[in-house]
Amino acid sequence: MPGELSKDAIEVAEAVAERAQRAGVLVAAAESLTSGNIASHLGAASGAIDWFAGGVVAYSSHVKFGVLGVEPGPVVTAKAAREMADGVARVTGADWAVATTGAGGPDSQDGQPPGTVFIAVRTPSGVQASEHHFDGEPGEVVHSATLTALRLLLEGFGR
Protein backbone atom coordinates (compact mmCIF):
# COMPACT_ATOMS: atom_id res chain seq x y z
CA MET A 1 0.00 0.00 0.00
CA PRO A 2 1.45 3.42 -0.94
CA GLY A 3 2.66 5.43 2.03
CA GLU A 4 3.29 2.38 4.20
CA LEU A 5 6.81 1.29 5.04
CA SER A 6 7.64 -2.01 3.36
CA LYS A 7 9.79 -4.65 5.02
CA ASP A 8 12.14 -5.05 2.07
CA ALA A 9 12.65 -1.29 1.69
CA ILE A 10 13.17 -0.91 5.46
CA GLU A 11 16.01 -3.46 5.29
CA VAL A 12 17.70 -1.57 2.46
CA ALA A 13 17.23 1.77 4.26
CA GLU A 14 18.89 0.29 7.35
CA ALA A 15 21.86 -0.79 5.23
CA VAL A 16 22.05 2.75 3.78
CA ALA A 17 21.99 4.11 7.36
CA GLU A 18 24.90 1.91 8.37
CA ARG A 19 26.98 2.91 5.34
CA ALA A 20 26.16 6.63 5.66
CA GLN A 21 27.04 6.66 9.38
CA ARG A 22 30.28 4.79 8.75
CA ALA A 23 31.22 7.21 5.94
CA GLY A 24 30.13 10.29 7.91
CA VAL A 25 28.03 11.67 5.06
CA LEU A 26 24.66 13.38 4.72
CA VAL A 27 22.05 11.85 2.41
CA ALA A 28 19.03 13.54 0.80
CA ALA A 29 16.16 12.58 -1.51
CA ALA A 30 14.33 14.41 -4.30
CA GLU A 31 11.11 12.68 -5.23
CA SER A 32 8.46 13.10 -7.84
CA LEU A 33 6.37 9.98 -8.46
CA THR A 34 7.55 8.33 -5.21
CA SER A 35 5.98 11.26 -3.30
CA GLY A 36 8.14 11.07 -0.17
CA ASN A 37 8.25 7.29 0.16
CA ILE A 38 12.05 7.20 -0.08
CA ALA A 39 12.38 9.92 2.55
CA SER A 40 9.93 8.07 4.81
CA HIS A 41 12.07 4.94 4.70
CA LEU A 42 15.34 6.82 5.19
CA GLY A 43 13.90 8.90 8.02
CA ALA A 44 12.73 5.76 9.82
CA ALA A 45 16.17 4.13 9.63
CA SER A 46 18.60 3.98 12.56
CA GLY A 47 20.31 7.21 13.53
CA ALA A 48 18.67 9.20 10.72
CA ILE A 49 19.17 12.41 12.68
CA ASP A 50 22.91 12.02 12.13
CA TRP A 51 23.01 11.24 8.39
CA PHE A 52 19.66 12.05 6.72
CA ALA A 53 19.53 15.70 5.64
CA GLY A 54 15.95 15.52 4.36
CA GLY A 55 14.11 15.60 1.10
CA VAL A 56 12.03 17.54 -1.37
CA VAL A 57 8.82 16.15 -2.82
CA ALA A 58 8.73 17.83 -6.21
CA TYR A 59 5.63 16.24 -7.71
CA SER A 60 4.76 19.35 -9.70
CA SER A 61 7.05 20.45 -12.53
CA HIS A 62 7.16 24.03 -11.24
CA VAL A 63 8.64 22.74 -7.94
CA LYS A 64 11.27 20.82 -9.89
CA PHE A 65 12.11 23.98 -11.84
CA GLY A 66 11.83 26.56 -9.05
CA VAL A 67 13.17 24.68 -6.02
CA LEU A 68 15.52 22.05 -7.44
CA GLY A 69 16.81 23.99 -10.44
CA VAL A 70 15.70 21.50 -13.09
CA GLU A 71 15.81 23.10 -16.54
CA PRO A 72 12.29 23.70 -17.91
CA GLY A 73 11.19 21.02 -20.35
CA PRO A 74 10.23 17.36 -20.09
CA VAL A 75 10.65 16.04 -16.54
CA VAL A 76 10.40 12.30 -17.15
CA THR A 77 14.00 12.04 -18.31
CA ALA A 78 17.39 10.92 -17.03
CA LYS A 79 18.56 14.53 -17.30
CA ALA A 80 15.76 15.75 -15.02
CA ALA A 81 16.57 13.00 -12.48
CA ARG A 82 20.25 14.03 -12.43
CA GLU A 83 19.30 17.70 -12.00
CA MET A 84 16.91 16.80 -9.18
CA ALA A 85 19.67 14.89 -7.37
CA ASP A 86 22.06 17.83 -7.75
CA GLY A 87 19.36 20.27 -6.69
CA VAL A 88 18.37 18.46 -3.50
CA ALA A 89 22.04 18.09 -2.54
CA ARG A 90 22.45 21.84 -3.00
CA VAL A 91 19.27 22.72 -1.08
CA THR A 92 20.01 20.40 1.87
CA GLY A 93 23.81 20.48 1.95
CA ALA A 94 23.91 16.69 1.47
CA ASP A 95 26.94 14.79 0.22
CA TRP A 96 24.84 12.05 -1.37
CA ALA A 97 21.41 12.21 -2.99
CA VAL A 98 18.85 10.04 -4.73
CA ALA A 99 16.14 11.32 -7.06
CA THR A 100 13.14 9.78 -8.82
CA THR A 101 10.96 11.02 -11.65
CA GLY A 102 8.64 9.07 -13.88
CA ALA A 103 5.25 8.21 -15.27
CA GLY A 104 3.54 6.28 -12.51
CA GLY A 105 0.39 5.76 -14.54
CA PRO A 106 -2.25 5.16 -15.49
CA ASP A 107 -1.42 7.61 -18.31
CA SER A 108 1.82 8.34 -20.11
CA GLN A 109 3.75 11.54 -19.37
CA ASP A 110 6.28 13.42 -21.49
CA GLY A 111 5.95 10.71 -24.13
CA GLN A 112 6.97 7.99 -21.66
CA PRO A 113 4.65 5.03 -21.07
CA PRO A 114 3.26 4.30 -17.60
CA GLY A 115 5.79 2.56 -15.38
CA THR A 116 8.80 4.39 -16.84
CA VAL A 117 10.99 5.71 -14.04
CA PHE A 118 14.33 7.49 -14.02
CA ILE A 119 16.44 7.22 -10.86
CA ALA A 120 19.58 9.25 -10.22
CA VAL A 121 22.14 8.77 -7.49
CA ARG A 122 24.60 11.55 -6.67
CA THR A 123 27.85 10.52 -4.96
CA PRO A 124 31.23 12.21 -4.64
CA SER A 125 32.09 10.46 -7.94
CA GLY A 126 29.30 12.25 -9.82
CA VAL A 127 25.68 11.68 -10.75
CA GLN A 128 24.45 8.59 -12.55
CA ALA A 129 20.92 8.05 -13.79
CA SER A 130 19.22 4.88 -14.95
CA GLU A 131 15.95 4.09 -16.69
CA HIS A 132 13.55 1.49 -15.33
CA HIS A 133 10.21 0.02 -16.43
CA PHE A 134 7.87 -1.28 -13.74
CA ASP A 135 4.57 -3.11 -14.24
CA GLY A 136 1.41 -2.67 -12.24
CA GLU A 137 -0.99 -0.08 -10.93
CA PRO A 138 0.41 3.32 -9.85
CA GLY A 139 0.84 2.17 -6.22
CA GLU A 140 2.86 -0.83 -7.35
CA VAL A 141 5.04 1.37 -9.56
CA VAL A 142 5.68 3.69 -6.59
CA HIS A 143 6.68 0.73 -4.39
CA SER A 144 8.98 -0.73 -7.06
CA ALA A 145 10.57 2.66 -7.74
CA THR A 146 11.10 3.30 -4.01
CA LEU A 147 12.77 -0.06 -3.43
CA THR A 148 14.92 0.25 -6.56
CA ALA A 149 16.01 3.79 -5.65
CA LEU A 150 17.03 2.69 -2.16
CA ARG A 151 18.98 -0.25 -3.61
CA LEU A 152 20.76 2.02 -6.11
CA LEU A 153 21.61 4.44 -3.30
CA LEU A 154 23.08 1.57 -1.29
CA GLU A 155 25.06 0.34 -4.32
CA GLY A 156 26.48 3.85 -4.67
CA PHE A 157 28.39 3.35 -1.45
CA GLY A 158 30.30 0.57 -3.19
CA ARG A 159 31.53 2.87 -5.96
C-alpha positions, 0 to 999 in steps of 0.5 A: 500500500502506498505510504506504508513502510515495506519490510524489504525497503526498510532493510535496504534503508537500514543498510544505507543508514549503516553505510552513511554513518560509517562514511560520515556523510549526509544523504538527501532525496528528491522525489516526484512519483515516489511522493516522499516514500524514499524519505519516509524509509530513510527517516525511519532508519537507525540514527537518521538524525545524524546522516539524513539531511531531508528531502524535497517532494517535487511532484509538480514540474514548477517545484522541480524547476523553481526549487531544485533547479531543473531546466524547464522542459520534459521532466520524465528524463534521465537529465531531469533526475540528475538535475533533481539529485544535484538540486536536493544536494544543494538545497540540503547540503547533502553529500549524497542524494537520490532522485526519482521522476517518472510516469507512474500511470495510469497515463503516459507523461512526457511521451513515456509510457506508464511505469517508466521511471528514471532514478539518479544517485549523486555521490562524490564520484558524480551523478548517474541516472538509470531508466527502469520500467515497472509493471502494475498499478500506480501504487505498485510502480511507486513501491517498485521505484522506491525499493529500486532507488534505495537499492541504487543508493546503497550500491552507490556506497560501493563505488 
